[in-house]
Amino acid sequence: MSGGEAVSGAMDIGERRFEWGSRTYVMGIVNATPDSFSGDGLGGDVDAAVRQALDFEAQGADIVDVGGESSRPPGSVYGEGAAAVPLDEELARVLPVIEGLRGRLGVPVSVDTTKAEVARQAVAAGASLINDVWGLQRDPALANVAAEADVPIVLMHNQLGTEYGDLIPDVIASLRASVAEATARGVARERVIVDPGFGFGKTPAQNLELVRRLREIRDALGLPVLVGVSRKSTIGTVLGGLPPGERVEGTAAAVALAIANGADIVRVHDVQAMARVARMSDAIVRGWGPAP
């Protein structure tokens, strides 16, 4: 598929088929970290993380995203950014959770990591999607892992600082470069999902522009788009400084508008509420009729 074409077709993630354009899919966030920006980090409590993932499936999640390193950006309203997590510690956080879900969870597990070795071991443990918040800029070998294991990969736009020549064209160009790097390393283009990086290397105004102009990104790249607006600091800023736990309504509004503007997957903390938002948004955007 060349850039500029509408997104269509399907992607197998694990044992599930995702039909792009049929509806919006919901990714539930399981933070196996002590320092998540959203306040929902579960630290080393493997049983709690497994329970949360199973609850998310019951609440309507189509994918569960397990991460062992906070992606809180530097200079955020939460401080100086999350500290880097050593490889062994990140593995110790995510592998027991993924292994604990094997055979119990009916939806695919994604591993949220920027390290190729974590991705490699997570896929061996049962993960069937790699989610890289640095779009191969930190560890390009993540693409090799995806290619060798034939699992899809999410490539997110990210940068240090918020300076752009022209926001949307710059984001598109960066994502295009990430996709080119992935395909050069053997990942089939139809196994790539892109994420414009709401909340990463962008001001609140730039984040809002991303959602407003999301369809331009989707159409330019011709790839399915994942959007992660859930509980982000931009929502707190717009709503007068609300803390993460009080941003559900703002998240709902951002999710609904992201769907209206072309999002294929929404990555969220509040799965039950956002699955309902997605269903209602899809009914309006894609059409709905009562069952016969």
Rosetta silent file (secondary structure, phi, psi, omega in degrees, C-alpha in Angstrom):
SEQUENCE: MSGGEAVSGAMDIGERRFEWGSRTYVMGIVNATPDSFSGDGLGGDVDAAVRQALDFEAQGADIVDVGGESSRPPGSVYGEGAAAVPLDEELARVLPVIEGLRGRLGVPVSVDTTKAEVARQAVAAGASLINDVWGLQRDPALANVAAEADVPIVLMHNQLGTEYGDLIPDVIASLRASVAEATARGVARERVIVDPGFGFGKTPAQNLELVRRLREIRDALGLPVLVGVSRKSTIGTVLGGLPPGERVEGTAAAVALAIANGADIVRVHDVQAMARVARMSDAIVRGWGPAP
SCORE:     score description
SCORE:     0.000 S_00000001
   1 L     0.000  127.596 -179.251    0.000    0.000    0.000 S_00000001
   2 L   -92.899  157.194  179.088    1.505    3.339   -0.975 S_00000001
   3 L   -57.311  141.316  178.467    1.157    6.563    0.993 S_00000001
   4 L   104.101  -21.975  178.164   -2.042    8.450    0.260 S_00000001
   5 L   -78.876  151.989  176.185   -4.303    5.409   -0.098 S_00000001
   6 L   -67.362  149.854  178.945   -7.141    4.895    2.334 S_00000001
   7 L   -75.241  129.960  177.352   -6.497    2.328    5.043 S_00000001
   8 L  -150.178 -178.535  177.511   -8.181   -0.967    4.307 S_00000001
   9 L    87.472 -164.711 -173.530   -7.611   -4.657    4.694 S_00000001
  10 E  -140.703  162.166  177.016   -6.902   -6.683    7.785 S_00000001
  11 E  -138.873  130.388  173.921   -4.084   -7.596   10.137 S_00000001
  12 E   -87.307  124.666  174.416   -3.710  -10.746   12.189 S_00000001
  13 E  -121.751  111.586 -171.359   -2.459  -10.040   15.712 S_00000001
  14 L    61.964 -129.993 -179.229   -2.028  -13.281   17.557 S_00000001
  15 L   -98.664    8.103 -178.859   -5.105  -15.340   16.840 S_00000001
  16 E  -105.864  143.729  175.042   -7.347  -12.331   16.244 S_00000001
  17 E  -103.967  129.910  179.406   -8.061  -10.629   12.920 S_00000001
  18 E  -107.711  116.170 -177.309   -8.390   -6.853   12.943 S_00000001
  19 E   -96.876  100.608 -176.294  -10.484   -5.516   10.064 S_00000001
  20 L   -64.797  133.854 -179.442   -9.446   -1.903    9.542 S_00000001
  21 L    94.275  -14.715 -178.811  -12.350    0.414    8.902 S_00000001
  22 L   -79.712  -37.080  178.180  -14.964   -1.929   10.356 S_00000001
  23 L  -166.716  174.464  175.640  -14.794   -0.468   13.876 S_00000001
  24 L   -93.150  134.545  179.529  -12.414    1.100   16.380 S_00000001
  25 E   -98.283  149.280 -175.586  -10.357   -1.297   18.489 S_00000001
  26 E  -112.948  125.712  175.691   -9.546   -0.694   22.153 S_00000001
  27 E  -106.531  121.678  179.326   -6.127   -1.308   23.684 S_00000001
  28 E   -93.101  137.875 -174.255   -6.065   -1.521   27.491 S_00000001
  29 E   -94.794  121.360  172.873   -2.960   -0.323   29.342 S_00000001
  30 E  -113.130  108.165 -177.722   -1.385   -2.539   31.994 S_00000001
  31 E   -95.081  101.792  176.637    1.463   -0.627   33.666 S_00000001
  32 L   -87.763   50.994 -176.361    3.798   -3.054   35.429 S_00000001
  33 L  -133.181  158.002  175.588    5.698   -0.047   36.740 S_00000001
  34 L   -90.602   -6.749 -168.422    5.807    1.896   40.017 S_00000001
  35 L  -131.050   34.768  177.713    5.984    5.312   38.326 S_00000001
  36 L   -62.408  140.301  178.651    3.302    5.572   35.650 S_00000001
  37 L   -60.450  -29.012 -172.896    2.305    9.182   34.909 S_00000001
  38 L   -83.940   -4.308  178.562   -1.350    8.162   35.170 S_00000001
  39 L    81.187   12.074 -176.656   -1.059    6.915   38.725 S_00000001
  40 L  -113.987   18.635  179.424   -2.021    3.333   37.864 S_00000001
  41 L   -63.946  134.964 -175.803    1.390    1.651   38.012 S_00000001
  42 L  -100.793   -0.357  178.068    1.167   -1.813   39.552 S_00000001
  43 L    57.918 -133.372 -177.201    4.857   -2.207   40.332 S_00000001
  44 L   -95.522   15.382 -177.732    5.832   -5.812   40.902 S_00000001
  45 L   -82.809   87.709 -176.043    2.344   -7.106   41.713 S_00000001
  46 H   -62.685  -43.308 -178.961    2.069   -9.722   38.989 S_00000001
  47 H   -60.607  -40.127  179.242   -1.261  -11.090   40.218 S_00000001
  48 H   -65.820  -39.227  179.310   -2.799   -7.602   40.147 S_00000001
  49 H   -66.352  -41.649  178.162   -1.532   -7.022   36.618 S_00000001
  50 H   -64.123  -44.118  178.089   -2.911  -10.341   35.412 S_00000001
  51 H   -60.737  -42.206  179.978   -6.269   -9.616   37.057 S_00000001
  52 H   -61.824  -43.846  179.279   -6.359   -6.186   35.471 S_00000001
  53 H   -61.245  -43.667  179.028   -5.680   -7.627   32.019 S_00000001
  54 H   -65.723  -38.585  175.944   -8.439  -10.225   32.431 S_00000001
  55 H   -63.494  -40.894  179.680  -10.817   -7.530   33.671 S_00000001
  56 H   -60.254  -41.977  177.581   -9.941   -5.394   30.656 S_00000001
  57 H   -59.850  -44.553  179.671  -10.877   -8.217   28.308 S_00000001
  58 H   -63.488  -29.195 -177.996  -14.234   -8.575   30.074 S_00000001
  59 H   -86.343   -5.351  174.943  -14.756   -4.813   29.785 S_00000001
  60 L   118.195    8.590  177.693  -14.210   -4.769   26.027 S_00000001
  61 L   -69.380  140.335  176.270  -10.472   -4.511   25.358 S_00000001
  62 L   -97.657  -19.977  177.896   -9.340   -5.956   22.027 S_00000001
  63 E  -144.862  146.956  172.702   -5.626   -5.837   22.964 S_00000001
  64 E  -116.794  125.718 -175.188   -3.831   -5.625   26.302 S_00000001
  65 E  -105.788  113.440 -176.420   -0.600   -3.581   26.311 S_00000001
  66 E  -104.089  124.209 -179.797    1.897   -4.582   29.019 S_00000001
  67 E  -129.790  144.402 -179.108    4.751   -2.208   29.816 S_00000001
  68 L  -117.671    9.381  177.530    7.568   -2.310   32.358 S_00000001
  69 L  -140.256  123.032 -179.769    9.136    1.113   31.836 S_00000001
  70 L   -61.651  138.524  176.996    7.308    4.397   32.269 S_00000001
  71 L  -101.504   16.847  178.890    7.274    6.523   29.127 S_00000001
  72 L   -54.121  122.023 -173.141    6.634    9.720   31.094 S_00000001
  73 L   -73.984  154.564  175.551    8.468   12.314   29.001 S_00000001
  74 L   -63.894  145.040  178.033   11.232   14.585   30.323 S_00000001
  75 L    74.581   14.362  179.477   10.087   18.016   31.364 S_00000001
  76 L   -76.472  173.906  178.989    6.507   16.865   31.859 S_00000001
  77 L   -68.840   -6.581 -178.688    4.251   18.293   34.542 S_00000001
  78 L   -97.664    5.129  178.897    5.155   15.225   36.587 S_00000001
  79 L   127.420 -147.906 -172.721    8.830   16.103   36.929 S_00000001
  80 L   -89.580   11.590 -178.526   11.979   15.353   35.016 S_00000001
  81 L    95.908  162.047 -177.477   10.678   12.321   33.204 S_00000001
  82 L   -74.603  144.137  176.758   10.845    8.663   34.049 S_00000001
  83 L   -73.421  145.281  175.967   14.184    7.094   34.933 S_00000001
  84 L   -62.716  142.428 -179.187   15.564    4.529   32.508 S_00000001
  85 L  -106.005  128.223  177.673   14.934    0.971   33.636 S_00000001
  86 L   -58.827  152.515 -177.525   17.756   -1.593   33.316 S_00000001
  87 H   -52.948  -50.579 -175.945   17.103   -4.504   30.961 S_00000001
  88 H   -61.920  -37.279  179.834   16.925   -7.150   33.686 S_00000001
  89 H   -69.051  -41.747  178.648   14.483   -5.107   35.739 S_00000001
  90 H   -63.412  -42.502  176.725   12.179   -4.451   32.785 S_00000001
  91 H   -60.339  -41.488 -179.109   12.203   -8.154   31.920 S_00000001
  92 H   -65.696  -25.242  179.084   11.402   -9.031   35.532 S_00000001
  93 H   -81.717  -43.281 -170.429    8.388   -6.727   35.401 S_00000001
  94 H   -92.530  -36.429 -173.762    6.809   -7.755   32.096 S_00000001
  95 H   -62.401  -44.305  179.467    7.654  -11.418   31.526 S_00000001
  96 H   -61.870  -32.552  178.888    5.785  -12.841   34.557 S_00000001
  97 H   -68.769  -48.590 -179.399    2.686  -10.874   33.548 S_00000001
  98 H   -62.720  -43.322  177.582    2.783  -12.043   29.932 S_00000001
  99 H   -63.482  -36.794  179.674    3.486  -15.624   31.012 S_00000001
 100 H   -68.288  -20.006 -179.803    0.647  -15.402   33.534 S_00000001
 101 H   -92.600  -14.439 -177.976   -1.766  -14.456   30.767 S_00000001
 102 L   -60.448  126.511  179.600   -0.809  -17.269   28.418 S_00000001
 103 L    80.826   -5.464 -178.130   -3.788  -19.545   27.924 S_00000001
 104 L  -112.913  -30.283 -176.725   -6.021  -17.322   30.060 S_00000001
 105 L   -97.992  132.335 -177.214   -6.479  -14.181   27.975 S_00000001
 106 L   -91.342   -3.184  178.915   -8.536  -14.398   24.810 S_00000001
 107 L  -115.007  160.584 -177.449   -7.203  -11.196   23.229 S_00000001
 108 L   -65.940  151.488  173.545   -3.668  -10.450   22.025 S_00000001
 109 E  -104.699  131.923  174.040   -0.962   -9.145   24.356 S_00000001
 110 E  -106.138  146.193  173.764    1.223   -6.252   23.240 S_00000001
 111 E  -109.251  124.593 -179.988    4.575   -5.439   24.834 S_00000001
 112 E   -94.115  101.695 -176.325    5.311   -1.745   25.313 S_00000001
 113 L  -153.892  157.163  173.680    9.095   -1.466   25.140 S_00000001
 114 L  -111.821   10.202 -177.123   11.959    0.360   23.458 S_00000001
 115 L  -115.041  127.456 -178.900   14.414   -2.540   23.899 S_00000001
 116 H   -61.663  -38.907 -178.034   14.825   -5.289   21.314 S_00000001
 117 H   -67.462  -36.906  175.196   15.820   -7.890   23.903 S_00000001
 118 H   -63.528  -44.951  179.397   12.701   -7.205   25.979 S_00000001
 119 H   -60.593  -43.125 -178.124   10.577   -7.530   22.840 S_00000001
 120 H   -60.424  -47.975 -178.258   12.312  -10.778   21.864 S_00000001
 121 H   -72.389  -32.976  178.176   11.714  -12.420   25.227 S_00000001
 122 H   -66.272  -41.101  177.763    8.186  -11.010   25.524 S_00000001
 123 H   -64.515  -40.969  177.576    7.211  -12.457   22.149 S_00000001
 124 H   -62.689  -30.051 -179.450    8.679  -15.817   23.183 S_00000001
 125 H   -82.374  -12.434  177.228    6.566  -15.591   26.359 S_00000001
 126 L   133.947   -4.732  176.711    3.360  -14.969   24.403 S_00000001
 127 L   -70.284  146.926 -177.959    3.166  -11.335   23.254 S_00000001
 128 L  -129.269   17.706  175.496    2.008  -10.908   19.668 S_00000001
 129 E  -154.420  140.284  176.499    2.505   -7.160   19.095 S_00000001
 130 E  -110.525  131.065 -178.551    5.432   -4.801   19.769 S_00000001
 131 E  -118.764  107.289 -174.889    4.673   -1.198   20.741 S_00000001
 132 E  -109.236  109.284 -176.764    7.692    1.118   20.375 S_00000001
 133 L   -75.455   -2.530  175.554    7.179    4.665   21.651 S_00000001
 134 L  -112.603    9.349  172.591   10.400    5.790   19.958 S_00000001
 135 L    52.149   40.463  178.232    9.584    4.521   16.471 S_00000001
 136 L    74.005    5.085  179.569   12.902    2.597   16.158 S_00000001
 137 L   -73.183  -31.042 -178.552   14.949    5.706   16.997 S_00000001
 138 L   -87.840  -40.915 -178.043   16.283    4.220   20.232 S_00000001
 139 L  -145.447   88.473 -178.559   16.712    0.578   19.184 S_00000001
 140 L   -59.143  -22.086 -179.079   16.181   -0.163   15.480 S_00000001
 141 H   -64.954  -12.730  172.261   16.698   -3.870   16.188 S_00000001
 142 H   -55.448  -35.346  178.972   13.108   -3.954   17.466 S_00000001
 143 H   -66.469  -36.399  176.979   12.172   -4.200   13.786 S_00000001
 144 H   -62.579  -40.446  178.089   14.379   -7.268   13.391 S_00000001
 145 H   -62.135  -46.057  179.594   12.541   -8.920   16.276 S_00000001
 146 H   -61.226  -42.540 -178.787    9.178   -8.133   14.677 S_00000001
 147 H   -65.548  -45.950 -177.522   10.342   -9.434   11.293 S_00000001
 148 H   -65.055  -37.227 -177.779   11.833  -12.645   12.678 S_00000001
 149 H   -90.764   -7.519 -175.760    8.775  -13.428   14.789 S_00000001
 150 L    53.380   50.110  172.895    6.297  -12.140   12.160 S_00000001
 151 L  -114.542  149.906  178.166    4.478   -9.984   14.685 S_00000001
 152 L   -69.114  162.824  178.936    3.140   -6.485   13.939 S_00000001
 153 E  -135.788  139.290  173.108    4.830   -3.398   15.334 S_00000001
 154 E   -97.212  126.749  178.658    3.500    0.004   16.424 S_00000001
 155 E  -113.187  116.777 -177.164    5.821    2.872   15.514 S_00000001
 156 E  -102.620  144.960  172.121    5.194    6.093   17.408 S_00000001
 157 L   -76.183  134.001  178.714    6.387    9.594   16.574 S_00000001
 158 L  -155.057  150.598  174.269    8.561   10.993   19.342 S_00000001
 159 L  -160.559  161.660  172.325   11.265   13.611   19.710 S_00000001
 160 L   -86.773  129.472 -177.553   13.083   15.657   22.330 S_00000001
 161 L    87.946  169.822 -174.701   11.739   19.198   22.384 S_00000001
 162 L  -123.272   23.560 -178.818    8.694   20.704   20.716 S_00000001
 163 L   -88.817  128.836  178.517   10.233   22.587   17.790 S_00000001
 164 L  -136.378  147.201  169.612    8.766   21.905   14.347 S_00000001
 165 L   -71.448  -45.947  178.891    9.022   23.534   10.967 S_00000001
 166 L  -155.912  110.666 -165.637    5.432   22.469   10.274 S_00000001
 167 H   -49.145  -61.654 -171.328    3.877   20.077   12.781 S_00000001
 168 H   -66.555  -47.980  175.835    1.810   17.668   10.689 S_00000001
 169 H   -59.533  -35.701  179.371    4.199   17.359    7.720 S_00000001
 170 H   -67.773  -41.718  177.393    7.093   16.894   10.159 S_00000001
 171 H   -63.063  -43.929  179.033    5.258   14.141   12.066 S_00000001
 172 H   -61.039  -44.634 -179.057    4.370   12.431    8.794 S_00000001
 173 H   -62.718  -41.835  179.532    7.978   12.631    7.566 S_00000001
 174 H   -65.457  -43.653  178.248    9.318   11.176   10.811 S_00000001
 175 H   -64.866  -38.570  178.254    6.806    8.333   10.799 S_00000001
 176 H   -60.705  -40.113  178.203    7.564    7.651    7.148 S_00000001
 177 H   -65.947  -38.848  177.659   11.253    7.314    8.055 S_00000001
 178 H   -64.267  -42.201  178.688   10.388    4.899   10.877 S_00000001
 179 H   -63.977  -41.216  178.752    8.272    2.793    8.531 S_00000001
 180 H   -62.354  -40.003  177.810   11.098    2.755    5.967 S_00000001
 181 H   -63.497  -41.957 -179.698   13.526    1.573    8.647 S_00000001
 182 H   -64.159  -46.200 -177.766   11.125   -1.198    9.656 S_00000001
 183 H   -68.979  -33.764  176.893   10.573   -2.438    6.120 S_00000001
 184 H   -63.632  -26.125  179.828   14.307   -2.284    5.371 S_00000001
 185 L   -95.146    9.168  171.117   14.797   -4.658    8.306 S_00000001
 186 L   104.772    1.651  178.010   12.249   -7.129    6.974 S_00000001
 187 L   -80.346  127.542  175.979    8.919   -6.034    8.471 S_00000001
 188 L   -65.942  138.394 -177.942    6.123   -6.259    5.923 S_00000001
 189 H   -56.977  -34.758 -179.252    4.441   -2.876    5.488 S_00000001
 190 H   -74.107    2.187  175.398    1.061   -4.465    6.172 S_00000001
 191 H  -106.684   15.026 -176.699    2.386   -5.422    9.631 S_00000001
 192 E  -112.270  135.916  171.589    2.963   -1.784   10.682 S_00000001
 193 E  -118.972  141.272  179.195    0.710    0.471   12.772 S_00000001
 194 E  -113.268  153.513 -178.976    1.605    4.135   13.311 S_00000001
 195 E  -134.742  121.501 -176.987    1.008    6.389   16.308 S_00000001
 196 L   -71.543   -6.988  172.300    1.350   10.200   15.984 S_00000001
 197 L    78.690   47.055  174.210    2.605   10.449   19.581 S_00000001
 198 L   -56.690  123.425  177.889    0.038   12.550   21.421 S_00000001
 199 L    92.492    1.417 -178.085    1.824   13.847   24.523 S_00000001
 200 L  -123.060  114.307  178.718    5.358   13.174   23.313 S_00000001
 201 L    65.441   33.721 -177.147    7.561   16.033   22.133 S_00000001
 202 L  -147.220  146.920  174.191    4.576   18.323   21.672 S_00000001
 203 L   -76.679  165.923  174.944    2.940   21.266   23.406 S_00000001
 204 H   -54.628  -42.953  179.721   -0.705   21.047   24.470 S_00000001
 205 H   -62.861  -38.903  178.482   -1.713   23.090   21.405 S_00000001
 206 H   -67.502  -38.393  176.440    0.261   20.758   19.152 S_00000001
 207 H   -61.406  -42.249  178.857   -1.356   17.703   20.737 S_00000001
 208 H   -65.970  -36.885  177.526   -4.806   19.117   20.071 S_00000001
 209 H   -64.473  -36.899  177.178   -3.825   19.856   16.471 S_00000001
 210 H   -55.906  -47.949 -179.242   -2.748   16.228   16.060 S_00000001
 211 H   -66.590  -41.895 -178.578   -6.236   15.000   16.916 S_00000001
 212 H   -61.938  -33.257 -174.812   -7.883   17.687   14.809 S_00000001
 213 L  -114.457   25.188 -175.763   -5.755   16.742   11.769 S_00000001
 214 H   -58.969  -37.918 -177.257   -5.402   13.035   12.406 S_00000001
 215 H   -62.567  -31.309  177.525   -6.949   12.049    9.097 S_00000001
 216 H   -62.107  -40.786  179.346   -4.180   13.857    7.214 S_00000001
 217 H   -66.718  -46.375 -178.532   -1.628   11.621    8.940 S_00000001
 218 H   -60.954  -46.518 -176.990   -3.655    8.481    8.313 S_00000001
 219 H   -71.168  -35.400 -179.194   -4.246    9.258    4.650 S_00000001
 220 H   -65.621  -37.023 -175.861   -0.668   10.361    3.967 S_00000001
 221 H   -94.207  -23.536  179.892    0.793    7.126    5.320 S_00000001
 222 L    64.908   30.821 -178.629   -1.957    4.723    4.313 S_00000001
 223 L  -128.921  153.635  176.292   -1.492    2.731    7.514 S_00000001
 224 L   -61.261  146.790 -173.485   -3.720    2.004   10.515 S_00000001
 225 E  -119.119  129.072  171.842   -3.365    4.600   13.263 S_00000001
 226 E  -101.553  137.732  178.986   -3.218    4.069   17.018 S_00000001
 227 E  -126.869  130.603  179.091   -3.953    7.072   19.238 S_00000001
 228 L  -119.466   89.594 -179.916   -3.080    7.324   22.934 S_00000001
 229 L  -102.038   -7.724 -166.952   -4.769   10.342   24.512 S_00000001
 230 L   -57.360  120.922  173.918   -5.806    8.663   27.760 S_00000001
 231 L    59.741   15.135 -174.031   -5.320   10.797   30.904 S_00000001
 232 L   -67.645  158.514 -173.995   -2.551   12.810   29.202 S_00000001
 233 H   -63.282  -28.339  176.464   -1.356   16.099   30.687 S_00000001
 234 H   -58.268  -39.540  178.422   -2.836   18.110   27.804 S_00000001
 235 H   -64.521  -43.693  176.895   -6.281   17.058   28.999 S_00000001
 236 H   -60.691  -39.850  179.220   -5.417   18.166   32.531 S_00000001
 237 H   -63.962  -48.650 -179.680   -4.171   21.500   31.191 S_00000001
 238 H   -60.349  -35.906 -175.493   -7.299   22.165   29.123 S_00000001
 239 L   -94.598   22.150  170.668   -9.512   21.265   32.093 S_00000001
 240 L    82.398   27.391  175.511   -7.787   23.602   34.521 S_00000001
 241 L    91.721   23.483  179.574   -5.149   21.378   36.081 S_00000001
 242 L   -65.264  141.420  176.317   -7.129   18.230   36.821 S_00000001
 243 L   -72.533  164.493 -174.640   -5.025   15.272   38.069 S_00000001
 244 H   -52.726  -40.929 -176.973   -4.857   12.082   35.951 S_00000001
 245 H   -68.159  -11.321 -179.197   -7.594   10.254   37.838 S_00000001
 246 H  -110.583   22.217 -176.072  -10.114   13.017   37.084 S_00000001
 247 L  -106.233   19.761 -174.425   -9.574   13.180   33.326 S_00000001
 248 H   -65.471  -40.201 -179.244  -12.073   10.543   32.214 S_00000001
 249 H   -68.449  -41.291  177.079  -14.490   13.003   30.585 S_00000001
 250 H   -63.745  -40.123  175.962  -11.681   14.809   28.791 S_00000001
 251 H   -61.250  -43.467 -179.708  -10.290   11.473   27.664 S_00000001
 252 H   -59.674  -42.926  179.358  -13.741   10.467   26.406 S_00000001
 253 H   -64.419  -43.677 -179.236  -14.028   13.646   24.342 S_00000001
 254 H   -67.092  -39.096  177.909  -10.547   13.198   22.867 S_00000001
 255 H   -63.523  -46.593 -179.358  -11.174    9.529   22.100 S_00000001
 256 H   -60.038  -42.705 -178.818  -14.485   10.283   20.374 S_00000001
 257 H   -73.414  -31.832  173.814  -12.928   13.007   18.238 S_00000001
 258 H   -62.967  -41.632  177.643   -9.924   10.844   17.407 S_00000001
 259 H   -63.971  -43.796  178.368  -12.335    8.183   16.169 S_00000001
 260 H   -60.769  -28.198 -177.970  -14.254   10.767   14.130 S_00000001
 261 L   -99.983   12.823  167.959  -10.943   11.792   12.576 S_00000001
 262 L   113.340    5.878  179.080   -9.830    8.310   11.631 S_00000001
 263 L   -62.206  138.862  176.985   -8.289    6.461   14.607 S_00000001
 264 L   -99.306  -31.691  178.040   -8.252    2.687   14.189 S_00000001
 265 E  -134.672  137.867  172.765   -7.076    1.814   17.730 S_00000001
 266 E  -117.154  131.195 -177.752   -7.392    3.834   20.934 S_00000001
 267 E  -100.913  119.443 -167.586   -5.015    3.086   23.811 S_00000001
 268 E  -139.691  157.761  173.230   -6.732    3.727   27.155 S_00000001
 269 L   -90.471  -40.812 -174.213   -6.604    3.248   30.923 S_00000001
 270 L   -95.279   79.487 -167.323  -10.380    3.298   31.553 S_00000001
 271 H   -63.407  -49.281 -175.479  -11.331    0.398   29.328 S_00000001
 272 H   -59.637  -46.877 -179.344  -15.002   -0.083   30.148 S_00000001
 273 H   -64.808  -43.947 -175.561  -15.875    3.586   29.738 S_00000001
 274 H   -76.155  -26.395  172.781  -13.788    4.062   26.593 S_00000001
 275 H   -64.547  -36.668  176.704  -15.057    0.870   24.971 S_00000001
 276 H   -69.816  -40.550  176.072  -18.549    2.369   25.316 S_00000001
 277 H   -60.015  -44.553 -179.539  -17.316    5.694   23.928 S_00000001
 278 H   -63.468  -41.569 -179.654  -15.787    3.853   20.976 S_00000001
 279 H   -63.931  -43.791  179.625  -18.955    1.886   20.308 S_00000001
 280 H   -67.319  -41.477  178.719  -21.108    5.019   20.357 S_00000001
 281 H   -62.136  -42.806  178.426  -18.617    6.957   18.238 S_00000001
 282 H   -62.184  -38.384  179.992  -18.494    4.128   15.709 S_00000001
 283 H   -60.557  -36.232  179.637  -22.291    4.062   15.516 S_00000001
 284 H   -79.214  -47.357 -172.589  -22.254    7.724   14.475 S_00000001
 285 H   -75.111  -42.491 -172.542  -19.128    7.705   12.311 S_00000001
 286 L  -102.823  -12.139 -179.319  -19.477    4.314   10.610 S_00000001
 287 L    99.185  151.220 -175.614  -23.229    3.775   10.759 S_00000001
 288 L  -153.762  147.710  172.162  -25.406    1.535   12.889 S_00000001
 289 L  -146.792  149.579  179.757  -28.601   -0.427   12.689 S_00000001
 290 L   -65.061  150.654  177.829  -30.457   -2.587   15.225 S_00000001
 291 L   -63.258  142.341 -179.591  -29.915   -6.315   15.036 S_00000001
 292 L   -65.794    0.000    0.000  -32.633   -8.088   13.008 S_00000001
